[in-house]
Amino acid sequence: MTHFRKALLAATFLAGAAQAQQTDLTIAIQLEPPHLDPTSAAAGAIDSVLYSNVFEGLTRFTETGAVVPGLAKSWTISDTGLIYTFTLQGGVIFHDGTSMNAGDVKFSLDRARAEDSANAQKALFAGIAEVNVVDPMVVEVILSAPDGNFLFNMAWGDAVIVAPESIEGIKQTPIGTGPFKFAEWKQGDSIKLTQNDAYWGEKPALTEATFKFISDPTAGFAAMMAQDIDAFAGYPAPENLPQFEADPRFQVLVGSTEGETILSTNNLLPPLDNVLVRKAIAHAINRQDIIDGAMFGLGTPIGTHFAPHNPAYVDLTGNSNYDPEKAKALLVEAGLPDGFTTTLKLPPPSYARRGGEIIAAQLRDVGIQTEISNLEWAQWLEEVFRGKDFGLTIVSHTEPFDIGIYARPEYYFQYDNADFQALMTELTGTTDETARADLMAKAQTIISEDYVNGYLFQLAYPTVADARLEGLWLNQPTQATDLTGVRWTE
């Protein structure tokens, strides 16, 4: 064989190898969605799979938490702050081949704010008075009062744009406008997405992505070490991270989240309806023990429902410092010298199951007994979130800037404070950033001093991935596994 022919064959082989660079991805997450409609459920796992991948809103969050154009390429705001006029991106096609236009935006927003709406964040749309189609590419949203959060609210997964033609089957077959199309759901195992060839924007590098659901941390570790999966977003066993960091096959990303991890409390259930009892619970809890024991040191202590990385955050951890003797005295003051028994219902995430055992022991030390139930995610949503059948539970609220949930008496922890509700109304109508920061500080203080919930820690977000992957989100400004910028490198 001549040198020329050998060189030609070698060049051909290298070219073929380059062309064969990997374009598929298998990424694990811990929780499986109960269904696939982000506009009618509170389960963050739905957004974990579908946000920005399959579904898009008028605006969207970037990895930094900034709000940028989505399906709306631009907008104007009237001098009164009441009228938002959105100009839509051109050439947007739903995955079923139908065109996306202003009528779909009107349908989506009207559906979300309707009286019979099942949207878990219906409050996001409460300020909308009217939605009008100006022409196929322009939609006008009229608010009942100025809302400094409106563009932010439109970036939530609960505000994605859907079409009337495909809404009936959306829970099993989601039809969106995003860069990936839904392909298959093997319940109990995985969801497969494929690249949307007709995407209106920049096409992703990945041609196929499979979300694998691995709830057991031991199984997750084994799958990652065997490289049966390419990444695990929100890796559930932080004790393993040093081992991955020491292995050149992997990279470890540890970012922050909007996830306030709390000991949620049923504020209408005796004796938890007594602020002295809730205060006793708060002083019985040693946050650092929970962070160390459940999260192996990953997590930032919090004293209210607000992210520490937010410039308006106030450190109120001193209101609920660990003081078991004070907790016992408060129970005596509340007329419960022998303590009491309540339920502690725990969803699947590691922070809840592991943290629950630690908290149960801490509460036991001051005379509070807990009956622990380990629930699957669908059970937790049915019993706790919707049914309000609980005393205590542990959950991380990963929605961005969600302190407003405390102004909703019907929300699952059933806190009803007219002063707080008035404060949230004032905040919504305030656009000056200095004034907003002052109102946010007051809001944080009220719920901290009312001991509405036990405020534990801000959830860290560790991701373990193949060292050759780039473009995975480090932080979680909303619960999402955005794959639009993910690619393999060599």
VEXDREN-2710 file (C-alpha; in Angstrom, 1 decimal):
% VEXDREN-2710
k/r/px/py/pz
1/MET/0.0/0.0/0.0
2/THR/1.4/3.4/-1.0
3/HIS/2.0/6.1/1.6
4/PHE/-0.5/8.2/-0.3
5/ARG/-3.2/5.6/0.0
6/LYS/-2.4/5.1/3.7
7/ALA/-2.6/8.8/4.3
8/LEU/-5.9/8.9/2.4
9/LEU/-7.4/6.1/4.4
10/ALA/-6.2/7.7/7.7
11/ALA/-7.8/11.1/6.7
12/THR/-11.0/9.3/5.8
13/PHE/-11.0/7.5/9.1
14/LEU/-10.4/10.8/11.0
15/ALA/-13.1/12.5/9.1
16/GLY/-15.6/9.7/9.8
17/ALA/-14.7/9.9/13.5
18/ALA/-15.3/13.6/13.6
19/GLN/-18.6/13.1/11.9
20/ALA/-19.5/10.5/14.4
21/GLN/-19.1/12.8/17.4
22/GLN/-21.8/12.0/20.0
23/THR/-25.0/14.0/19.7
24/ASP/-27.2/12.1/22.1
25/LEU/-27.4/12.5/25.9
26/THR/-28.8/10.4/28.7
27/ILE/-29.3/12.5/31.8
28/ALA/-30.7/11.4/35.1
29/ILE/-32.9/13.3/37.5
30/GLN/-34.3/12.0/40.8
31/LEU/-38.1/12.6/40.4
32/GLU/-40.4/11.5/37.6
33/PRO/-43.2/13.9/36.6
34/PRO/-46.7/12.8/37.5
35/HIS/-47.8/14.0/34.1
36/LEU/-46.4/16.4/31.4
37/ASP/-48.5/19.5/31.6
38/PRO/-46.6/22.3/33.4
39/THR/-49.7/24.5/33.3
40/SER/-51.8/22.3/35.6
41/ALA/-49.5/20.9/38.3
42/ALA/-47.2/22.0/41.1
43/ALA/-44.7/19.2/40.5
44/GLY/-41.3/20.8/39.7
45/ALA/-40.2/17.6/38.0
46/ILE/-42.4/18.5/35.0
47/ASP/-40.4/21.7/34.4
48/SER/-37.2/19.7/35.1
49/VAL/-37.8/17.8/31.8
50/LEU/-39.8/20.2/29.7
51/TYR/-38.9/23.9/30.5
52/SER/-37.2/25.5/27.5
53/ASN/-36.8/22.1/25.9
54/VAL/-40.3/21.3/24.9
55/PHE/-42.3/24.3/26.1
56/GLU/-41.6/28.1/25.9
57/GLY/-43.2/31.2/27.3
58/LEU/-43.4/34.8/26.2
59/THR/-40.3/35.4/28.3
60/ARG/-37.8/32.9/29.8
61/PHE/-35.2/32.7/32.5
62/THR/-31.5/32.3/31.7
63/GLU/-29.1/30.4/34.0
64/THR/-28.3/33.6/35.9
65/GLY/-32.0/34.3/36.6
66/ALA/-32.2/37.1/34.1
67/VAL/-35.5/37.4/32.2
68/VAL/-35.0/37.6/28.4
69/PRO/-37.3/37.3/25.3
70/GLY/-38.8/34.0/24.5
71/LEU/-41.7/33.6/22.1
72/ALA/-42.1/37.4/22.4
73/LYS/-39.3/39.0/20.6
74/SER/-40.1/42.4/21.9
75/TRP/-42.7/44.3/23.9
76/THR/-43.8/47.8/24.9
77/ILE/-45.3/49.0/28.2
78/SER/-47.8/51.8/28.3
79/ASP/-47.1/54.9/30.4
80/THR/-49.7/53.8/32.9
81/GLY/-47.9/50.4/33.3
82/LEU/-51.2/48.6/32.5
83/ILE/-50.8/47.6/28.9
84/TYR/-48.1/45.2/27.6
85/THR/-48.0/44.8/23.9
86/PHE/-46.0/41.8/22.8
87/THR/-44.6/41.2/19.3
88/LEU/-44.2/37.5/18.7
89/GLN/-41.3/35.7/17.0
90/GLY/-42.0/34.8/13.4
91/GLY/-42.2/31.3/11.9
92/VAL/-42.9/29.5/15.2
93/ILE/-44.5/26.1/14.7
94/PHE/-45.9/23.8/17.3
95/HIS/-44.6/20.2/17.2
96/ASP/-47.8/19.0/15.6
97/GLY/-47.2/21.3/12.6
98/THR/-49.7/24.0/13.5
99/SER/-48.5/27.7/13.6
100/MET/-48.2/29.6/16.9
101/ASN/-49.8/33.0/16.9
102/ALA/-51.4/35.6/19.1
103/GLY/-54.5/33.5/19.4
104/ASP/-52.5/30.8/21.1
105/VAL/-51.1/33.3/23.6
106/LYS/-54.6/34.5/24.4
107/PHE/-55.8/31.0/24.8
108/SER/-53.0/30.1/27.1
109/LEU/-53.3/33.2/29.4
110/ASP/-57.1/33.0/29.4
111/ARG/-57.0/29.3/30.3
112/ALA/-54.4/29.9/33.1
113/ARG/-56.5/32.7/34.7
114/ALA/-60.0/31.1/34.2
115/GLU/-62.2/30.5/37.2
116/ASP/-61.9/26.7/36.7
117/SER/-58.1/26.8/36.0
118/ALA/-56.0/24.0/37.4
119/ASN/-52.8/26.1/37.1
120/ALA/-50.8/25.6/40.3
121/GLN/-49.6/29.2/40.1
122/LYS/-52.9/30.8/39.2
123/ALA/-52.0/33.9/41.2
124/LEU/-49.4/34.8/38.6
125/PHE/-52.3/35.6/36.2
126/ALA/-54.7/37.2/38.7
127/GLY/-53.7/40.7/37.7
128/ILE/-54.6/40.2/34.0
129/ALA/-57.8/42.0/33.2
130/GLU/-57.9/41.3/29.4
131/VAL/-56.0/39.6/26.6
132/ASN/-56.5/40.9/23.1
133/VAL/-55.3/39.7/19.7
134/VAL/-54.2/42.8/17.8
135/ASP/-53.1/40.8/14.8
136/PRO/-51.6/37.3/14.3
137/MET/-48.2/38.4/15.5
138/VAL/-49.2/41.0/18.2
139/VAL/-51.0/40.4/21.5
140/GLU/-52.0/43.0/24.0
141/VAL/-52.2/42.2/27.8
142/ILE/-54.1/44.6/29.9
143/LEU/-53.5/44.5/33.7
144/SER/-55.9/45.6/36.4
145/ALA/-53.1/47.4/38.2
146/PRO/-49.3/47.9/37.5
147/ASP/-47.3/44.8/38.2
148/GLY/-43.5/45.1/38.6
149/ASN/-43.3/41.3/38.4
150/PHE/-45.3/40.7/35.2
151/LEU/-42.5/39.9/32.7
152/PHE/-40.8/37.8/35.5
153/ASN/-44.1/35.9/36.0
154/MET/-44.4/35.2/32.3
155/ALA/-41.1/33.4/32.4
156/TRP/-42.4/30.7/34.8
157/GLY/-43.0/27.2/33.5
158/ASP/-46.6/27.6/34.5
159/ALA/-47.0/30.4/31.9
160/VAL/-45.8/28.5/28.8
161/ILE/-47.8/28.9/25.6
162/VAL/-49.9/25.9/24.5
163/ALA/-52.4/25.4/21.7
164/PRO/-56.1/24.6/21.9
165/GLU/-55.7/21.9/19.2
166/SER/-53.4/19.8/21.4
167/ILE/-54.5/20.7/24.9
168/GLU/-56.7/17.6/25.4
169/GLY/-53.8/15.2/25.4
170/ILE/-51.1/17.4/26.9
171/LYS/-50.6/15.4/30.1
172/GLN/-49.4/12.4/28.1
173/THR/-48.3/13.9/24.8
174/PRO/-46.9/17.5/25.3
175/ILE/-47.0/19.6/22.2
176/GLY/-44.8/22.8/22.5
177/THR/-42.7/25.1/20.4
178/GLY/-39.3/24.3/21.8
179/PRO/-36.1/23.0/20.3
180/PHE/-36.9/19.4/21.4
181/LYS/-40.0/17.3/20.7
182/PHE/-41.5/14.8/23.0
183/ALA/-40.9/11.3/21.6
184/GLU/-41.6/8.7/24.3
185/TRP/-42.4/8.2/28.0
186/LYS/-41.6/4.8/29.5
187/GLN/-43.4/5.4/32.8
188/GLY/-41.2/4.5/35.8
189/ASP/-38.1/4.7/33.7
190/SER/-37.5/7.5/31.2
191/ILE/-38.7/10.2/28.8
192/LYS/-37.1/10.7/25.4
193/LEU/-36.9/14.0/23.5
194/THR/-35.7/14.4/19.9
195/GLN/-34.4/17.5/18.1
196/ASN/-37.1/19.7/16.5
197/ASP/-36.0/20.1/12.9
198/ALA/-38.5/22.9/12.4
199/TYR/-37.4/25.0/15.4
200/TRP/-37.8/28.7/14.9
201/GLY/-34.6/29.6/16.8
202/GLU/-31.0/28.2/17.0
203/LYS/-31.1/24.4/16.8
204/PRO/-29.5/22.6/19.7
205/ALA/-26.4/20.5/19.2
206/LEU/-28.1/17.4/20.7
207/THR/-30.2/15.4/18.4
208/GLU/-31.7/13.2/21.1
209/ALA/-32.0/13.4/24.9
210/THR/-33.2/10.8/27.4
211/PHE/-34.2/11.8/30.9
212/LYS/-33.7/8.8/33.2
213/PHE/-35.5/8.7/36.5
214/ILE/-33.4/7.3/39.3
215/SER/-34.8/7.9/42.8
216/ASP/-32.4/5.8/44.7
217/PRO/-29.0/7.5/45.4
218/THR/-27.1/4.2/45.5
219/ALA/-28.5/3.3/42.1
220/GLY/-27.6/6.8/40.8
221/PHE/-24.0/6.4/42.0
222/ALA/-23.7/3.0/40.3
223/ALA/-25.2/4.2/37.0
224/MET/-22.8/7.2/36.9
225/MET/-19.7/5.3/37.8
226/ALA/-20.5/2.7/35.1
227/GLN/-21.2/5.6/32.7
228/ASP/-24.6/4.1/31.9
229/ILE/-25.8/7.8/32.1
230/ASP/-23.9/10.9/30.9
231/ALA/-25.0/13.2/33.7
232/PHE/-27.1/13.4/36.8
233/ALA/-28.7/16.8/37.4
234/GLY/-29.4/17.4/41.0
235/TYR/-27.2/14.5/42.1
236/PRO/-28.9/13.2/45.3
237/ALA/-25.9/11.8/47.3
238/PRO/-23.5/14.7/48.1
239/GLU/-21.3/12.3/50.1
240/ASN/-20.1/10.8/46.7
241/LEU/-19.0/14.1/45.2
242/PRO/-15.4/14.0/46.3
243/GLN/-15.0/10.6/44.6
244/PHE/-16.4/12.0/41.3
245/GLU/-14.2/15.1/41.7
246/ALA/-11.1/12.8/41.9
247/ASP/-12.1/10.9/38.8
248/PRO/-10.9/12.5/35.5
249/ARG/-13.9/11.0/33.7
250/PHE/-16.3/13.4/35.5
251/GLN/-16.9/17.0/36.3
252/VAL/-18.8/18.2/39.4
253/LEU/-20.8/21.4/39.2
254/VAL/-22.3/22.8/42.4
255/GLY/-24.6/25.7/41.9
256/SER/-27.3/27.5/43.8
257/THR/-31.0/27.2/43.5
258/GLU/-34.2/29.1/44.3
259/GLY/-35.0/26.1/46.6
260/GLU/-36.0/27.2/50.1
261/THR/-36.0/23.9/52.0
262/ILE/-38.6/24.2/54.7
263/LEU/-40.3/22.2/57.4
264/SER/-43.7/23.0/56.1
265/THR/-46.4/23.3/58.8
266/ASN/-50.1/23.0/58.7
267/ASN/-51.1/26.4/60.2
268/LEU/-54.7/25.4/60.7
269/LEU/-54.2/22.1/62.4
270/PRO/-54.1/22.2/66.2
271/PRO/-51.8/22.5/68.0
272/LEU/-49.8/23.8/65.1
273/ASP/-52.2/26.7/64.8
274/ASN/-50.6/28.2/67.9
275/VAL/-47.6/30.4/67.1
276/LEU/-46.0/29.4/70.4
277/VAL/-45.9/25.8/69.2
278/ARG/-44.5/26.7/65.8
279/LYS/-41.9/28.8/67.6
280/ALA/-41.0/25.9/69.8
281/ILE/-40.5/23.7/66.7
282/ALA/-38.3/26.3/65.2
283/HIS/-36.0/26.4/68.3
284/ALA/-35.9/22.6/68.5
285/ILE/-34.2/22.4/65.1
286/ASN/-30.5/22.5/64.6
287/ARG/-30.1/23.5/60.9
288/GLN/-26.4/22.8/60.7
289/ASP/-27.0/19.2/61.8
290/ILE/-29.5/18.8/59.1
291/ILE/-27.3/20.3/56.4
292/ASP/-24.3/18.2/57.6
293/GLY/-26.3/15.0/58.1
294/ALA/-28.7/15.1/55.1
295/MET/-26.6/17.2/52.6
296/PHE/-23.0/16.5/53.8
297/GLY/-22.5/20.2/54.3
298/LEU/-24.1/21.5/51.0
299/GLY/-26.7/24.1/51.8
300/THR/-27.0/27.7/53.2
301/PRO/-29.0/28.2/56.5
302/ILE/-32.0/30.4/56.1
303/GLY/-34.4/32.1/58.6
304/THR/-37.2/33.0/56.2
305/HIS/-38.5/32.0/52.8
306/PHE/-36.1/34.0/50.6
307/ALA/-33.0/33.1/48.6
308/PRO/-29.7/34.3/50.3
309/HIS/-28.2/35.2/46.9
310/ASN/-31.1/37.7/46.3
311/PRO/-29.8/41.3/47.0
312/ALA/-33.0/41.9/49.1
313/TYR/-32.3/38.9/51.5
314/VAL/-32.4/39.6/55.2
315/ASP/-30.6/37.2/57.6
316/LEU/-33.2/36.2/60.1
317/THR/-31.7/32.9/61.3
318/GLY/-31.4/34.5/64.8
319/ASN/-35.2/34.4/65.2
320/SER/-35.1/30.6/65.2
321/ASN/-31.6/29.7/66.6
322/TYR/-31.2/26.2/68.1
323/ASP/-32.3/26.3/71.7
324/PRO/-34.0/23.1/72.9
325/GLU/-34.6/24.4/76.4
326/LYS/-36.4/27.4/75.0
327/ALA/-38.4/25.1/72.8
328/LYS/-39.5/23.1/75.9
329/ALA/-40.4/26.3/77.8
330/LEU/-42.5/27.5/74.8
331/LEU/-44.5/24.2/74.8
332/VAL/-45.2/24.7/78.5
333/GLU/-46.4/28.2/77.8
334/ALA/-48.6/26.8/75.1
335/GLY/-50.2/24.4/77.6
336/LEU/-48.4/21.4/76.2
337/PRO/-45.9/20.5/79.0
338/ASP/-45.9/16.8/77.8
339/GLY/-45.5/17.7/74.2
340/PHE/-47.8/16.3/71.4
341/THR/-47.8/14.0/68.4
342/THR/-48.2/15.0/64.8
343/THR/-47.5/13.5/61.3
344/LEU/-44.4/14.1/59.3
345/LYS/-45.0/13.2/55.7
346/LEU/-41.9/13.0/53.5
347/PRO/-41.7/13.1/49.7
348/PRO/-38.9/11.1/47.9
349/PRO/-35.9/13.6/47.6
350/SER/-32.9/12.8/49.8
351/TYR/-33.0/16.1/51.6
352/ALA/-36.6/15.2/52.8
353/ARG/-36.1/11.5/53.7
354/ARG/-32.7/12.1/55.4
355/GLY/-33.6/15.4/56.9
356/GLY/-36.8/14.0/58.2
357/GLU/-35.1/11.4/60.3
358/ILE/-32.8/14.1/61.8
359/ILE/-35.7/16.5/62.5
360/ALA/-37.8/13.7/64.0
361/ALA/-35.0/13.0/66.5
362/GLN/-34.5/16.7/67.3
363/LEU/-38.3/17.2/67.9
364/ARG/-38.4/14.0/70.1
365/ASP/-35.8/15.6/72.3
366/VAL/-38.2/18.4/73.3
367/GLY/-41.2/16.1/73.6
368/ILE/-42.7/16.3/70.1
369/GLN/-43.4/12.9/68.6
370/THR/-43.7/12.5/64.8
371/GLU/-45.4/9.7/62.9
372/ILE/-43.2/9.5/59.7
373/SER/-44.8/8.5/56.4
374/ASN/-42.6/8.1/53.3
375/LEU/-44.7/9.1/50.3
376/GLU/-44.2/8.9/46.6
377/TRP/-44.4/12.2/44.7
378/ALA/-47.9/11.7/43.4
379/GLN/-49.1/10.7/46.9
380/TRP/-47.5/13.8/48.4
381/LEU/-49.2/16.1/45.9
382/GLU/-52.5/14.4/46.6
383/GLU/-52.4/14.1/50.4
384/VAL/-50.2/17.1/51.4
385/PHE/-50.3/19.8/48.7
386/ARG/-53.9/19.3/47.5
387/GLY/-55.5/17.5/50.5
388/LYS/-53.7/19.5/53.3
389/ASP/-53.8/16.2/55.2
390/PHE/-50.6/16.6/57.2
391/GLY/-49.0/18.1/60.3
392/LEU/-45.5/18.6/59.1
393/THR/-43.6/17.9/55.8
394/ILE/-40.3/18.7/54.3
395/VAL/-40.1/20.2/50.8
396/SER/-37.9/22.5/48.8
397/HIS/-39.8/25.3/47.1
398/THR/-37.8/25.8/43.9
399/GLU/-40.0/28.4/42.3
400/PRO/-38.3/31.7/41.8
401/PHE/-39.1/34.6/44.1
402/ASP/-42.1/32.8/45.6
403/ILE/-42.6/34.6/48.9
404/GLY/-46.0/35.6/47.5
405/ILE/-47.4/32.1/48.3
406/TYR/-47.7/33.3/51.9
407/ALA/-50.4/35.7/50.8
408/ARG/-52.6/32.8/49.7
409/PRO/-54.6/31.4/52.7
410/GLU/-55.7/28.4/50.5
411/TYR/-52.1/27.4/49.9
412/TYR/-51.2/24.1/51.5
413/PHE/-49.7/25.4/54.7
414/GLN/-52.8/27.6/55.2
415/TYR/-51.3/30.8/56.5
416/ASP/-53.8/33.7/56.7
417/ASN/-52.4/37.1/57.6
418/ALA/-54.2/40.2/56.2
419/ASP/-51.2/42.5/56.9
420/PHE/-48.9/40.2/54.8
421/GLN/-51.5/40.0/52.1
422/ALA/-51.7/43.8/51.9
423/LEU/-47.9/44.0/51.8
424/MET/-47.8/41.7/48.8
425/THR/-50.4/43.8/47.1
426/GLU/-48.3/46.9/47.7
427/LEU/-45.2/45.1/46.4
428/THR/-46.9/44.0/43.2
429/GLY/-47.8/47.7/42.5
430/THR/-44.3/49.0/43.2
431/THR/-41.7/49.4/40.5
432/ASP/-39.0/51.4/42.3
433/GLU/-36.3/48.9/43.2
434/THR/-35.3/50.6/46.6
435/ALA/-38.9/50.6/47.7
436/ARG/-39.4/47.0/46.6
437/ALA/-36.4/45.9/48.6
438/ASP/-37.8/47.6/51.7
439/LEU/-41.1/45.8/51.2
440/MET/-39.4/42.5/50.6
441/ALA/-37.5/42.9/53.9
442/LYS/-40.7/43.5/55.8
443/ALA/-42.3/40.5/54.2
444/GLN/-39.4/38.3/55.1
445/THR/-39.6/39.5/58.7
446/ILE/-43.3/38.9/59.1
447/ILE/-43.2/35.3/58.1
448/SER/-40.1/34.7/60.2
449/GLU/-41.6/36.2/63.3
450/ASP/-44.9/34.3/62.7
451/TYR/-42.9/31.0/62.4
452/VAL/-45.2/30.0/59.6
453/ASN/-42.8/27.2/58.7
454/GLY/-39.5/25.8/59.9
455/TYR/-36.9/27.5/57.7
456/LEU/-34.0/25.1/57.1
457/PHE/-31.6/25.8/54.2
458/GLN/-31.2/27.0/50.7
459/LEU/-30.8/23.9/48.5
460/ALA/-27.5/23.5/46.7
461/TYR/-27.6/22.0/43.2
462/PRO/-24.9/19.5/42.5
463/THR/-24.6/18.0/39.0
464/VAL/-22.2/15.2/38.1
465/ALA/-21.4/14.9/34.4
466/ASP/-19.1/13.4/31.8
467/ALA/-16.1/15.6/31.7
468/ARG/-16.6/16.1/27.9
469/LEU/-20.0/17.8/28.3
470/GLU/-20.4/21.5/28.3
471/GLY/-23.4/23.9/28.5
472/LEU/-25.2/22.3/31.4
473/TRP/-26.7/24.9/33.8
474/LEU/-24.7/25.4/36.9
475/ASN/-27.5/27.3/38.8
476/GLN/-31.2/26.7/39.1
477/PRO/-33.0/30.1/38.8
478/THR/-36.1/27.9/38.1
479/GLN/-36.5/24.2/38.2
480/ALA/-35.2/23.2/34.8
481/THR/-32.7/21.0/33.0
482/ASP/-32.2/23.3/30.0
483/LEU/-30.4/21.3/27.3
484/THR/-30.6/23.9/24.5
485/GLY/-26.9/24.8/24.9
486/VAL/-25.5/21.4/25.8
487/ARG/-22.9/19.8/23.5
488/TRP/-20.1/17.2/23.6
489/THR/-16.5/18.2/23.2
490/GLU/-13.5/16.1/22.6
END
